[in-house]
Amino acid sequence: MLKFLADENVAYRVVEALRKEKFNVSSIYEKKLFGISDERILKLAREEKRIIITHDKDFGSLIHQPYQLHGGVILLRLKNQSPQNVIFYLIPFLKGIKIDRIKNRLVVFQEGKIRII
C-alpha cells in the first residue's frame, strides 16, 4: 500500500482529497512540525515508510547528494499550483503507479509531463 507524507507546502485540501480516495496520507501540518528541515522530513518519511509529496525542489538535490535510500519524492512543479489543479493531476497518477516505480526515485510532476529520475 502506498503511504504518503505531505510537506507543509502542500495544501490541506490536497491531503483531504487524497484521503477521500483512500490514500494513506500523513502531513507535516497535522503533525505540527512547521519549519522543520528537509533532512528531518526525509528522515521521518523513511521511518514511517512514506513517499514525500512536496512543492520544494530542494528535495531533488537532498536525495541525490549524497544518495540516500527513501520511499520516493513526488515533486509538484505544476504551473498552476492551486489545490484543485494539484488534485486533478495527482490523483489519477497515484491510482495508476506502482510503488517500485517511485521507491528511491524523484518524480517530477508537470502538466503533460512526468519524469521519474
Biopython code that builds the backbone (N, CA, C, O; Angstrom):
import numpy as np
from Bio.PDB.StructureBuilder import StructureBuilder

atoms = [
    (1, "MET", "N", (0.841, -1.191, 0.000)),
    (1, "MET", "CA", (0.000, 0.000, 0.000)),
    (1, "MET", "C", (0.882, 1.249, 0.000)),
    (1, "MET", "O", (1.848, 1.339, 0.758)),
    (2, "LEU", "N", (0.545, 2.187, -0.839)),
    (2, "LEU", "CA", (1.280, 3.443, -0.893)),
    (2, "LEU", "C", (0.910, 4.314, 0.300)),
    (2, "LEU", "O", (-0.267, 4.504, 0.607)),
    (3, "LYS", "N", (1.938, 4.842, 0.969)),
    (3, "LYS", "CA", (1.735, 5.758, 2.092)),
    (3, "LYS", "C", (2.488, 7.041, 1.777)),
    (3, "LYS", "O", (3.598, 7.006, 1.245)),
    (4, "PHE", "N", (1.881, 8.167, 2.108)),
    (4, "PHE", "CA", (2.444, 9.459, 1.732)),
    (4, "PHE", "C", (2.636, 10.364, 2.938)),
    (4, "PHE", "O", (1.933, 10.256, 3.943)),
    (5, "LEU", "N", (3.613, 11.266, 2.808)),
    (5, "LEU", "CA", (3.837, 12.335, 3.776)),
    (5, "LEU", "C", (3.790, 13.643, 2.998)),
    (5, "LEU", "O", (4.656, 13.913, 2.167)),
    (6, "ALA", "N", (2.780, 14.446, 3.272)),
    (6, "ALA", "CA", (2.633, 15.734, 2.595)),
    (6, "ALA", "C", (3.455, 16.789, 3.326)),
    (6, "ALA", "O", (3.278, 17.010, 4.524)),
    (7, "ASP", "N", (4.345, 17.427, 2.600)),
    (7, "ASP", "CA", (5.138, 18.524, 3.144)),
    (7, "ASP", "C", (4.184, 19.653, 3.546)),
    (7, "ASP", "O", (3.042, 19.697, 3.089)),
    (8, "GLU", "N", (4.650, 20.552, 4.391)),
    (8, "GLU", "CA", (3.775, 21.634, 4.855)),
    (8, "GLU", "C", (3.361, 22.580, 3.731)),
    (8, "GLU", "O", (2.396, 23.330, 3.885)),
    (9, "ASN", "N", (4.073, 22.558, 2.607)),
    (9, "ASN", "CA", (3.709, 23.433, 1.492)),
    (9, "ASN", "C", (2.627, 22.826, 0.586)),
    (9, "ASN", "O", (2.224, 23.446, -0.398)),
    (10, "VAL", "N", (2.169, 21.644, 0.911)),
    (10, "VAL", "CA", (1.070, 21.012, 0.167)),
    (10, "VAL", "C", (-0.236, 21.386, 0.859)),
    (10, "VAL", "O", (-0.408, 21.138, 2.052)),
    (11, "ALA", "N", (-1.140, 21.973, 0.114)),
    (11, "ALA", "CA", (-2.406, 22.455, 0.685)),
    (11, "ALA", "C", (-3.164, 21.318, 1.373)),
    (11, "ALA", "O", (-3.194, 20.187, 0.889)),
    (12, "TYR", "N", (-3.768, 21.644, 2.506)),
    (12, "TYR", "CA", (-4.507, 20.638, 3.259)),
    (12, "TYR", "C", (-5.670, 20.072, 2.440)),
    (12, "TYR", "O", (-6.054, 18.919, 2.639)),
    (13, "ARG", "N", (-6.227, 20.852, 1.537)),
    (13, "ARG", "CA", (-7.297, 20.341, 0.659)),
    (13, "ARG", "C", (-6.801, 19.182, -0.199)),
    (13, "ARG", "O", (-7.573, 18.281, -0.527)),
    (14, "VAL", "N", (-5.524, 19.199, -0.565)),
    (14, "VAL", "CA", (-4.946, 18.091, -1.326)),
    (14, "VAL", "C", (-4.891, 16.847, -0.444)),
    (14, "VAL", "O", (-5.247, 15.754, -0.884)),
    (15, "VAL", "N", (-4.446, 17.012, 0.795)),
    (15, "VAL", "CA", (-4.394, 15.897, 1.751)),
    (15, "VAL", "C", (-5.788, 15.294, 1.918)),
    (15, "VAL", "O", (-5.953, 14.076, 1.861)),
    (16, "GLU", "N", (-6.775, 16.140, 2.122)),
    (16, "GLU", "CA", (-8.153, 15.663, 2.296)),
    (16, "GLU", "C", (-8.653, 14.918, 1.056)),
    (16, "GLU", "O", (-9.308, 13.883, 1.176)),
    (17, "ALA", "N", (-8.349, 15.436, -0.121)),
    (17, "ALA", "CA", (-8.785, 14.785, -1.363)),
    (17, "ALA", "C", (-8.129, 13.416, -1.527)),
    (17, "ALA", "O", (-8.772, 12.465, -1.973)),
    (18, "LEU", "N", (-6.854, 13.317, -1.169)),
    (18, "LEU", "CA", (-6.169, 12.026, -1.242)),
    (18, "LEU", "C", (-6.807, 11.027, -0.282)),
    (18, "LEU", "O", (-7.007, 9.864, -0.633)),
    (19, "ARG", "N", (-7.121, 11.473, 0.907)),
    (19, "ARG", "CA", (-7.774, 10.588, 1.882)),
    (19, "ARG", "C", (-9.153, 10.152, 1.402)),
    (19, "ARG", "O", (-9.553, 9.005, 1.601)),
    (20, "LYS", "N", (-9.861, 11.051, 0.784)),
    (20, "LYS", "CA", (-11.188, 10.714, 0.253)),
    (20, "LYS", "C", (-11.088, 9.585, -0.774)),
    (20, "LYS", "O", (-12.013, 8.789, -0.933)),
    (21, "GLU", "N", (-9.947, 9.533, -1.468)),
    (21, "GLU", "CA", (-9.690, 8.470, -2.448)),
    (21, "GLU", "C", (-9.035, 7.250, -1.799)),
    (21, "GLU", "O", (-8.571, 6.346, -2.494)),
    (22, "LYS", "N", (-8.998, 7.231, -0.465)),
    (22, "LYS", "CA", (-8.498, 6.093, 0.333)),
    (22, "LYS", "C", (-6.979, 5.954, 0.345)),
    (22, "LYS", "O", (-6.465, 4.868, 0.616)),
    (23, "PHE", "N", (-6.252, 7.032, 0.057)),
    (23, "PHE", "CA", (-4.803, 7.002, 0.195)),
    (23, "PHE", "C", (-4.439, 7.259, 1.653)),
    (23, "PHE", "O", (-5.102, 8.036, 2.339)),
    (24, "ASN", "N", (-3.389, 6.605, 2.117)),
    (24, "ASN", "CA", (-2.890, 6.776, 3.477)),
    (24, "ASN", "C", (-1.937, 7.978, 3.461)),
    (24, "ASN", "O", (-0.821, 7.884, 2.951)),
    (25, "VAL", "N", (-2.383, 9.098, 4.018)),
    (25, "VAL", "CA", (-1.606, 10.342, 3.965)),
    (25, "VAL", "C", (-1.440, 10.919, 5.361)),
    (25, "VAL", "O", (-2.405, 11.086, 6.107)),
    (26, "SER", "N", (-0.195, 11.216, 5.691)),
    (26, "SER", "CA", (0.139, 11.955, 6.902)),
    (26, "SER", "C", (0.634, 13.321, 6.430)),
    (26, "SER", "O", (1.073, 13.462, 5.289)),
    (27, "SER", "N", (0.566, 14.322, 7.302)),
    (27, "SER", "CA", (1.032, 15.640, 6.860)),
    (27, "SER", "C", (1.857, 16.331, 7.934)),
    (27, "SER", "O", (1.599, 16.200, 9.130)),
    (28, "ILE", "N", (2.847, 17.065, 7.475)),
    (28, "ILE", "CA", (3.678, 17.868, 8.373)),
    (28, "ILE", "C", (2.790, 18.866, 9.103)),
    (28, "ILE", "O", (3.008, 19.141, 10.283)),
    (29, "TYR", "N", (1.803, 19.406, 8.422)),
    (29, "TYR", "CA", (0.868, 20.360, 9.022)),
    (29, "TYR", "C", (0.152, 19.741, 10.219)),
    (29, "TYR", "O", (0.104, 20.341, 11.293)),
    (30, "GLU", "N", (-0.399, 18.552, 10.042)),
    (30, "GLU", "CA", (-1.124, 17.894, 11.135)),
    (30, "GLU", "C", (-0.208, 17.506, 12.284)),
    (30, "GLU", "O", (-0.620, 17.504, 13.444)),
    (31, "LYS", "N", (1.024, 17.182, 11.961)),
    (31, "LYS", "CA", (1.994, 16.811, 12.998)),
    (31, "LYS", "C", (2.529, 18.045, 13.725)),
    (31, "LYS", "O", (3.272, 17.932, 14.700)),
    (32, "LYS", "N", (2.137, 19.226, 13.233)),
    (32, "LYS", "CA", (2.581, 20.499, 13.807)),
    (32, "LYS", "C", (4.111, 20.614, 13.831)),
    (32, "LYS", "O", (4.705, 21.075, 14.805)),
    (33, "LEU", "N", (4.717, 20.183, 12.738)),
    (33, "LEU", "CA", (6.170, 20.235, 12.607)),
    (33, "LEU", "C", (6.590, 21.351, 11.650)),
    (33, "LEU", "O", (7.505, 21.188, 10.843)),
    (34, "PHE", "N", (5.904, 22.474, 11.759)),
    (34, "PHE", "CA", (6.154, 23.615, 10.877)),
    (34, "PHE", "C", (7.624, 24.030, 10.914)),
    (34, "PHE", "O", (8.229, 24.129, 11.981)),
    (35, "GLY", "N", (8.182, 24.267, 9.740)),
    (35, "GLY", "CA", (9.537, 24.808, 9.654)),
    (35, "GLY", "C", (10.652, 23.805, 9.869)),
    (35, "GLY", "O", (11.815, 24.202, 9.928)),
    (36, "ILE", "N", (10.345, 22.508, 9.988)),
    (36, "ILE", "CA", (11.445, 21.559, 10.174)),
    (36, "ILE", "C", (12.233, 21.446, 8.875)),
    (36, "ILE", "O", (11.727, 21.746, 7.794)),
    (37, "SER", "N", (13.462, 21.014, 9.002)),
    (37, "SER", "CA", (14.347, 20.940, 7.841)),
    (37, "SER", "C", (13.904, 19.829, 6.891)),
    (37, "SER", "O", (13.221, 18.882, 7.284)),
    (38, "ASP", "N", (14.308, 19.972, 5.647)),
    (38, "ASP", "CA", (14.023, 18.936, 4.655)),
    (38, "ASP", "C", (14.666, 17.613, 5.063)),
    (38, "ASP", "O", (14.108, 16.544, 4.813)),
    (39, "GLU", "N", (15.835, 17.687, 5.689)),
    (39, "GLU", "CA", (16.512, 16.475, 6.153)),
    (39, "GLU", "C", (15.651, 15.732, 7.172)),
    (39, "GLU", "O", (15.556, 14.506, 7.130)),
    (40, "ARG", "N", (15.025, 16.474, 8.085)),
    (40, "ARG", "CA", (14.153, 15.834, 9.085)),
    (40, "ARG", "C", (12.895, 15.267, 8.442)),
    (40, "ARG", "O", (12.398, 14.222, 8.862)),
    (41, "ILE", "N", (12.381, 15.943, 7.435)),
    (41, "ILE", "CA", (11.209, 15.417, 6.722)),
    (41, "ILE", "C", (11.575, 14.104, 6.033)),
    (41, "ILE", "O", (10.816, 13.136, 6.091)),
    (42, "LEU", "N", (12.731, 14.074, 5.385)),
    (42, "LEU", "CA", (13.187, 12.855, 4.717)),
    (42, "LEU", "C", (13.374, 11.725, 5.727)),
    (42, "LEU", "O", (12.999, 10.583, 5.464)),
    (43, "LYS", "N", (13.951, 12.045, 6.876)),
    (43, "LYS", "CA", (14.152, 11.036, 7.929)),
    (43, "LYS", "C", (12.809, 10.502, 8.423)),
    (43, "LYS", "O", (12.638, 9.293, 8.573)),
    (44, "LEU", "N", (11.870, 11.390, 8.673)),
    (44, "LEU", "CA", (10.541, 10.998, 9.131)),
    (44, "LEU", "C", (9.851, 10.107, 8.093)),
    (44, "LEU", "O", (9.245, 9.094, 8.443)),
    (45, "ALA", "N", (9.946, 10.485, 6.836)),
    (45, "ALA", "CA", (9.335, 9.685, 5.768)),
    (45, "ALA", "C", (9.965, 8.295, 5.703)),
    (45, "ALA", "O", (9.266, 7.302, 5.504)),
    (46, "ARG", "N", (11.282, 8.226, 5.871)),
    (46, "ARG", "CA", (11.951, 6.913, 5.880)),
    (46, "ARG", "C", (11.470, 6.071, 7.049)),
    (46, "ARG", "O", (11.157, 4.892, 6.882)),
    (47, "GLU", "N", (11.410, 6.677, 8.246)),
    (47, "GLU", "CA", (10.977, 5.946, 9.443)),
    (47, "GLU", "C", (9.554, 5.418, 9.294)),
    (47, "GLU", "O", (9.251, 4.310, 9.736)),
    (48, "GLU", "N", (8.683, 6.206, 8.673)),
    (48, "GLU", "CA", (7.277, 5.820, 8.521)),
    (48, "GLU", "C", (7.000, 5.116, 7.193)),
    (48, "GLU", "O", (5.859, 4.767, 6.890)),
    (49, "LYS", "N", (8.069, 4.912, 6.399)),
    (49, "LYS", "CA", (7.948, 4.260, 5.088)),
    (49, "LYS", "C", (6.908, 4.961, 4.206)),
    (49, "LYS", "O", (5.980, 4.343, 3.683)),
    (50, "ARG", "N", (7.104, 6.273, 4.066)),
    (50, "ARG", "CA", (6.178, 7.104, 3.298)),
    (50, "ARG", "C", (6.887, 7.765, 2.118)),
    (50, "ARG", "O", (8.100, 7.973, 2.131)),
    (51, "ILE", "N", (6.105, 8.081, 1.114)),
    (51, "ILE", "CA", (6.556, 8.823, -0.060)),
    (51, "ILE", "C", (6.241, 10.295, 0.195)),
    (51, "ILE", "O", (5.115, 10.636, 0.559)),
    (52, "ILE", "N", (7.218, 11.153, 0.008)),
    (52, "ILE", "CA", (7.037, 12.586, 0.249)),
    (52, "ILE", "C", (6.345, 13.232, -0.954)),
    (52, "ILE", "O", (6.699, 12.971, -2.103)),
    (53, "ILE", "N", (5.361, 14.071, -0.669)),
    (53, "ILE", "CA", (4.738, 14.925, -1.689)),
    (53, "ILE", "C", (5.083, 16.362, -1.316)),
    (53, "ILE", "O", (4.807, 16.797, -0.198)),
    (54, "THR", "N", (5.682, 17.095, -2.240)),
    (54, "THR", "CA", (6.162, 18.441, -1.927)),
    (54, "THR", "C", (6.164, 19.344, -3.158)),
    (54, "THR", "O", (6.110, 18.878, -4.296)),
    (55, "HIS", "N", (6.228, 20.635, -2.899)),
    (55, "HIS", "CA", (6.464, 21.632, -3.948)),
    (55, "HIS", "C", (7.922, 22.109, -3.891)),
    (55, "HIS", "O", (8.335, 22.923, -4.717)),
    (56, "ASP", "N", (8.694, 21.617, -2.937)),
    (56, "ASP", "CA", (10.043, 22.094, -2.642)),
    (56, "ASP", "C", (11.084, 21.366, -3.490)),
    (56, "ASP", "O", (11.368, 20.190, -3.261)),
    (57, "LYS", "N", (11.651, 22.072, -4.473)),
    (57, "LYS", "CA", (12.615, 21.433, -5.367)),
    (57, "LYS", "C", (13.947, 21.117, -4.701)),
    (57, "LYS", "O", (14.773, 20.423, -5.294)),
    (58, "ASP", "N", (14.181, 21.607, -3.487)),
    (58, "ASP", "CA", (15.413, 21.267, -2.773)),
    (58, "ASP", "C", (15.516, 19.769, -2.485)),
    (58, "ASP", "O", (16.617, 19.253, -2.294)),
    (59, "PHE", "N", (14.395, 19.076, -2.453)),
    (59, "PHE", "CA", (14.435, 17.634, -2.214)),
    (59, "PHE", "C", (15.175, 16.902, -3.321)),
    (59, "PHE", "O", (15.748, 15.840, -3.077)),
    (60, "GLY", "N", (15.175, 17.441, -4.520)),
    (60, "GLY", "CA", (15.886, 16.808, -5.628)),
    (60, "GLY", "C", (17.362, 16.638, -5.335)),
    (60, "GLY", "O", (17.921, 15.565, -5.563)),
    (61, "SER", "N", (17.998, 17.680, -4.835)),
    (61, "SER", "CA", (19.421, 17.582, -4.510)),
    (61, "SER", "C", (19.642, 16.842, -3.197)),
    (61, "SER", "O", (20.654, 16.161, -3.034)),
    (62, "LEU", "N", (18.719, 16.965, -2.276)),
    (62, "LEU", "CA", (18.860, 16.314, -0.968)),
    (62, "LEU", "C", (18.924, 14.797, -1.104)),
    (62, "LEU", "O", (19.743, 14.156, -0.444)),
    (63, "ILE", "N", (18.088, 14.221, -1.935)),
    (63, "ILE", "CA", (18.053, 12.759, -2.030)),
    (63, "ILE", "C", (19.157, 12.186, -2.911)),
    (63, "ILE", "O", (19.407, 10.981, -2.878)),
    (64, "HIS", "N", (19.819, 13.026, -3.695)),
    (64, "HIS", "CA", (20.854, 12.529, -4.594)),
    (64, "HIS", "C", (22.278, 12.862, -4.164)),
    (64, "HIS", "O", (23.217, 12.276, -4.704)),
    (65, "GLN", "N", (22.481, 13.772, -3.221)),
    (65, "GLN", "CA", (23.840, 14.181, -2.855)),
    (65, "GLN", "C", (23.990, 14.286, -1.355)),
    (65, "GLN", "O", (23.534, 15.288, -0.805)),
    (66, "PRO", "N", (24.585, 13.348, -0.641)),
    (66, "PRO", "CA", (24.895, 12.006, -1.142)),
    (66, "PRO", "C", (23.622, 11.191, -1.287)),
    (66, "PRO", "O", (22.611, 11.484, -0.648)),
    (67, "TYR", "N", (23.674, 10.186, -2.115)),
    (67, "TYR", "CA", (22.490, 9.377, -2.385)),
    (67, "TYR", "C", (21.984, 8.751, -1.091)),
    (67, "TYR", "O", (22.764, 8.199, -0.316)),
    (68, "GLN", "N", (20.685, 8.838, -0.864)),
    (68, "GLN", "CA", (20.063, 8.257, 0.325)),
    (68, "GLN", "C", (18.881, 7.397, -0.099)),
    (68, "GLN", "O", (18.130, 7.759, -1.005)),
    (69, "LEU", "N", (18.724, 6.260, 0.562)),
    (69, "LEU", "CA", (17.552, 5.427, 0.313)),
    (69, "LEU", "C", (16.330, 6.118, 0.897)),
    (69, "LEU", "O", (16.401, 6.727, 1.965)),
    (70, "HIS", "N", (15.218, 6.021, 0.196)),
    (70, "HIS", "CA", (13.990, 6.682, 0.639)),
    (70, "HIS", "C", (12.810, 6.048, -0.072)),
    (70, "HIS", "O", (12.982, 5.287, -1.024)),
    (71, "GLY", "N", (11.621, 6.362, 0.390)),
    (71, "GLY", "CA", (10.407, 5.801, -0.201)),
    (71, "GLY", "C", (10.046, 6.422, -1.532)),
    (71, "GLY", "O", (9.260, 5.859, -2.295)),
    (72, "GLY", "N", (10.615, 7.578, -1.814)),
    (72, "GLY", "CA", (10.319, 8.309, -3.038)),
    (72, "GLY", "C", (9.899, 9.731, -2.716)),
    (72, "GLY", "O", (9.426, 10.023, -1.617)),
    (73, "VAL", "N", (10.077, 10.603, -3.680)),
    (73, "VAL", "CA", (9.667, 12.001, -3.540)),
    (73, "VAL", "C", (8.895, 12.385, -4.796)),
    (73, "VAL", "O", (9.375, 12.206, -5.916)),
    (74, "ILE", "N", (7.698, 12.912, -4.596)),
    (74, "ILE", "CA", (6.906, 13.450, -5.699)),
    (74, "ILE", "C", (7.006, 14.966, -5.614)),
    (74, "ILE", "O", (6.483, 15.587, -4.688)),
    (75, "LEU", "N", (7.681, 15.547, -6.590)),
    (75, "LEU", "CA", (7.902, 16.988, -6.641)),
    (75, "LEU", "C", (6.873, 17.609, -7.576)),
    (75, "LEU", "O", (6.890, 17.368, -8.783)),
    (76, "LEU", "N", (5.992, 18.398, -7.017)),
    (76, "LEU", "CA", (4.916, 19.041, -7.780)),
    (76, "LEU", "C", (5.431, 20.345, -8.381)),
    (76, "LEU", "O", (5.658, 21.317, -7.660)),
    (77, "ARG", "N", (5.615, 20.366, -9.693)),
    (77, "ARG", "CA", (6.129, 21.547, -10.396)),
    (77, "ARG", "C", (5.102, 22.054, -11.403)),
    (77, "ARG", "O", (5.455, 22.475, -12.505)),
    (78, "LEU", "N", (3.842, 22.009, -11.019)),
    (78, "LEU", "CA", (2.773, 22.478, -11.897)),
    (78, "LEU", "C", (2.804, 23.997, -11.987)),
    (78, "LEU", "O", (3.091, 24.670, -10.997)),
    (79, "LYS", "N", (2.513, 24.539, -13.155)),
    (79, "LYS", "CA", (2.454, 25.997, -13.302)),
    (79, "LYS", "C", (1.347, 26.574, -12.438)),
    (79, "LYS", "O", (1.522, 27.611, -11.798)),
    (80, "ASN", "N", (0.214, 25.900, -12.425)),
    (80, "ASN", "CA", (-0.904, 26.297, -11.567)),
    (80, "ASN", "C", (-0.889, 25.374, -10.350)),
    (80, "ASN", "O", (-1.306, 24.219, -10.438)),
    (81, "GLN", "N", (-0.407, 25.883, -9.218)),
    (81, "GLN", "CA", (-0.244, 25.073, -8.007)),
    (81, "GLN", "C", (-1.484, 25.095, -7.114)),
    (81, "GLN", "O", (-1.409, 24.704, -5.949)),
    (82, "SER", "N", (-2.615, 25.543, -7.640)),
    (82, "SER", "CA", (-3.833, 25.576, -6.826)),
    (82, "SER", "C", (-4.189, 24.157, -6.387)),
    (82, "SER", "O", (-3.898, 23.197, -7.101)),
    (83, "PRO", "N", (-4.815, 24.017, -5.218)),
    (83, "PRO", "CA", (-5.198, 22.680, -4.757)),
    (83, "PRO", "C", (-6.017, 21.909, -5.798)),
    (83, "PRO", "O", (-5.798, 20.714, -5.998)),
    (84, "GLN", "N", (-6.955, 22.588, -6.456)),
    (84, "GLN", "CA", (-7.791, 21.908, -7.451)),
    (84, "GLN", "C", (-6.951, 21.330, -8.589)),
    (84, "GLN", "O", (-7.194, 20.209, -9.035)),
    (85, "ASN", "N", (-5.977, 22.086, -9.052)),
    (85, "ASN", "CA", (-5.136, 21.624, -10.150)),
    (85, "ASN", "C", (-4.226, 20.482, -9.710)),
    (85, "ASN", "O", (-4.050, 19.509, -10.443)),
    (86, "VAL", "N", (-3.650, 20.598, -8.519)),
    (86, "VAL", "CA", (-2.807, 19.523, -7.989)),
    (86, "VAL", "C", (-3.630, 18.239, -7.884)),
    (86, "VAL", "O", (-3.177, 17.177, -8.309)),
    (87, "ILE", "N", (-4.821, 18.330, -7.328)),
    (87, "ILE", "CA", (-5.705, 17.169, -7.180)),
    (87, "ILE", "C", (-6.037, 16.575, -8.553)),
    (87, "ILE", "O", (-6.000, 15.358, -8.733)),
    (88, "PHE", "N", (-6.357, 17.435, -9.511)),
    (88, "PHE", "CA", (-6.732, 16.997, -10.858)),
    (88, "PHE", "C", (-5.644, 16.128, -11.495)),
    (88, "PHE", "O", (-5.953, 15.116, -12.125)),
    (89, "TYR", "N", (-4.380, 16.513, -11.336)),
    (89, "TYR", "CA", (-3.276, 15.775, -11.944)),
    (89, "TYR", "C", (-2.757, 14.638, -11.068)),
    (89, "TYR", "O", (-2.411, 13.571, -11.576)),
    (90, "LEU", "N", (-2.701, 14.858, -9.767)),
    (90, "LEU", "CA", (-2.036, 13.911, -8.873)),
    (90, "LEU", "C", (-2.830, 12.630, -8.646)),
    (90, "LEU", "O", (-2.257, 11.542, -8.707)),
    (91, "ILE", "N", (-4.112, 12.726, -8.391)),
    (91, "ILE", "CA", (-4.889, 11.534, -8.041)),
    (91, "ILE", "C", (-4.883, 10.482, -9.162)),
    (91, "ILE", "O", (-4.633, 9.312, -8.869)),
    (92, "PRO", "N", (-5.142, 10.832, -10.408)),
    (92, "PRO", "CA", (-5.079, 9.788, -11.453)),
    (92, "PRO", "C", (-3.693, 9.141, -11.560)),
    (92, "PRO", "O", (-3.578, 7.938, -11.796)),
    (93, "PHE", "N", (-2.649, 9.951, -11.386)),
    (93, "PHE", "CA", (-1.289, 9.408, -11.429)),
    (93, "PHE", "C", (-1.090, 8.392, -10.311)),
    (93, "PHE", "O", (-0.603, 7.289, -10.555)),
    (94, "LEU", "N", (-1.461, 8.755, -9.092)),
    (94, "LEU", "CA", (-1.253, 7.867, -7.948)),
    (94, "LEU", "C", (-2.079, 6.591, -8.054)),
    (94, "LEU", "O", (-1.648, 5.534, -7.594)),
    (95, "LYS", "N", (-3.244, 6.679, -8.647)),
    (95, "LYS", "CA", (-4.083, 5.481, -8.816)),
    (95, "LYS", "C", (-3.444, 4.476, -9.773)),
    (95, "LYS", "O", (-3.725, 3.280, -9.694)),
    (96, "GLY", "N", (-2.595, 4.950, -10.669)),
    (96, "GLY", "CA", (-2.015, 4.063, -11.670)),
    (96, "GLY", "C", (-0.570, 3.666, -11.437)),
    (96, "GLY", "O", (-0.028, 2.871, -12.204)),
    (97, "ILE", "N", (0.069, 4.192, -10.408)),
    (97, "ILE", "CA", (1.500, 3.949, -10.208)),
    (97, "ILE", "C", (1.732, 2.796, -9.234)),
    (97, "ILE", "O", (0.945, 2.581, -8.312)),
    (98, "LYS", "N", (2.803, 2.071, -9.446)),
    (98, "LYS", "CA", (3.213, 1.004, -8.534)),
    (98, "LYS", "C", (4.381, 1.519, -7.699)),
    (98, "LYS", "O", (5.180, 2.332, -8.162)),
    (99, "ILE", "N", (4.467, 1.033, -6.461)),
    (99, "ILE", "CA", (5.478, 1.542, -5.530)),
    (99, "ILE", "C", (6.896, 1.359, -6.060)),
    (99, "ILE", "O", (7.755, 2.204, -5.808)),
    (100, "ASP", "N", (7.160, 0.277, -6.788)),
    (100, "ASP", "CA", (8.519, 0.056, -7.279)),
    (100, "ASP", "C", (8.946, 1.091, -8.321)),
    (100, "ASP", "O", (10.138, 1.227, -8.595)),
    (101, "ARG", "N", (8.005, 1.812, -8.898)),
    (101, "ARG", "CA", (8.336, 2.888, -9.839)),
    (101, "ARG", "C", (8.745, 4.167, -9.111)),
    (101, "ARG", "O", (9.396, 5.034, -9.694)),
    (102, "ILE", "N", (8.364, 4.286, -7.833)),
    (102, "ILE", "CA", (8.620, 5.505, -7.069)),
    (102, "ILE", "C", (9.754, 5.327, -6.063)),
    (102, "ILE", "O", (10.508, 6.268, -5.814)),
    (103, "LYS", "N", (9.884, 4.146, -5.488)),
    (103, "LYS", "CA", (10.854, 3.920, -4.412)),
    (103, "LYS", "C", (12.254, 4.352, -4.837)),
    (103, "LYS", "O", (12.742, 3.975, -5.902)),
    (104, "ASN", "N", (12.886, 5.150, -3.983)),
    (104, "ASN", "CA", (14.237, 5.688, -4.201)),
    (104, "ASN", "C", (14.336, 6.568, -5.448)),
    (104, "ASN", "O", (15.419, 6.739, -6.007)),
    (105, "ARG", "N", (13.216, 7.116, -5.874)),
    (105, "ARG", "CA", (13.193, 7.952, -7.073)),
    (105, "ARG", "C", (12.605, 9.324, -6.782)),
    (105, "ARG", "O", (11.885, 9.529, -5.805)),
    (106, "LEU", "N", (12.935, 10.239, -7.653)),
    (106, "LEU", "CA", (12.334, 11.565, -7.651)),
    (106, "LEU", "C", (11.374, 11.610, -8.830)),
    (106, "LEU", "O", (11.772, 11.392, -9.974)),
    (107, "VAL", "N", (10.108, 11.894, -8.545)),
    (107, "VAL", "CA", (9.094, 12.014, -9.586)),
    (107, "VAL", "C", (8.803, 13.502, -9.751)),
    (107, "VAL", "O", (8.248, 14.131, -8.850)),
    (108, "VAL", "N", (9.171, 14.057, -10.886)),
    (108, "VAL", "CA", (8.927, 15.473, -11.160)),
    (108, "VAL", "C", (7.640, 15.555, -11.972)),
    (108, "VAL", "O", (7.537, 15.023, -13.077)),
    (109, "PHE", "N", (6.687, 16.225, -11.398)),
    (109, "PHE", "CA", (5.316, 16.224, -11.888)),
    (109, "PHE", "C", (4.988, 17.580, -12.489)),
    (109, "PHE", "O", (4.932, 18.581, -11.773)),
    (110, "GLN", "N", (4.768, 17.622, -13.813)),
    (110, "GLN", "CA", (4.408, 18.852, -14.509)),
    (110, "GLN", "C", (3.191, 18.586, -15.388)),
    (110, "GLN", "O", (2.875, 17.433, -15.684)),
    (111, "GLU", "N", (2.504, 19.657, -15.806)),
    (111, "GLU", "CA", (1.386, 19.486, -16.724)),
    (111, "GLU", "C", (1.872, 18.773, -17.981)),
    (111, "GLU", "O", (2.808, 19.227, -18.641)),
    (112, "GLY", "N", (1.236, 17.666, -18.303)),
    (112, "GLY", "CA", (1.558, 16.954, -19.527)),
    (112, "GLY", "C", (2.877, 16.213, -19.527)),
    (112, "GLY", "O", (3.259, 15.647, -20.551)),
    (113, "LYS", "N", (3.589, 16.199, -18.401)),
    (113, "LYS", "CA", (4.900, 15.553, -18.387)),
    (113, "LYS", "C", (5.230, 15.077, -16.976)),
    (113, "LYS", "O", (5.112, 15.827, -16.007)),
    (114, "ILE", "N", (5.643, 13.830, -16.883)),
    (114, "ILE", "CA", (6.091, 13.270, -15.606)),
    (114, "ILE", "C", (7.450, 12.638, -15.858)),
    (114, "ILE", "O", (7.601, 11.788, -16.735)),
    (115, "ARG", "N", (8.440, 13.065, -15.076)),
    (115, "ARG", "CA", (9.782, 12.480, -15.186)),
    (115, "ARG", "C", (10.066, 11.703, -13.917)),
    (115, "ARG", "O", (9.857, 12.209, -12.815)),
    (116, "ILE", "N", (10.541, 10.479, -14.065)),
    (116, "ILE", "CA", (10.944, 9.666, -12.919)),
    (116, "ILE", "C", (12.450, 9.513, -13.008)),
    (116, "ILE", "O", (12.978, 8.902, -13.936)),
    (117, "ILE", "N", (13.130, 10.083, -12.022)),
    (117, "ILE", "CA", (14.599, 10.149, -12.040)),
    (117, "ILE", "C", (15.156, 9.219, -10.969)),
    (117, "ILE", "O", (16.373, 9.120, -10.810)),
]
sb = StructureBuilder()
sb.init_structure("model")
sb.init_model(0)
sb.init_chain("A")
sb.init_seg("    ")
for serial, (resi, resn, name, xyz) in enumerate(atoms, 1):
    if name == "N":
        sb.init_residue(resn, " ", resi, " ")
    sb.init_atom(name, np.array(xyz, "f"), 0.0, 1.0, " ", f" {name:<3s}", serial, name[0])
structure = sb.get_structure()
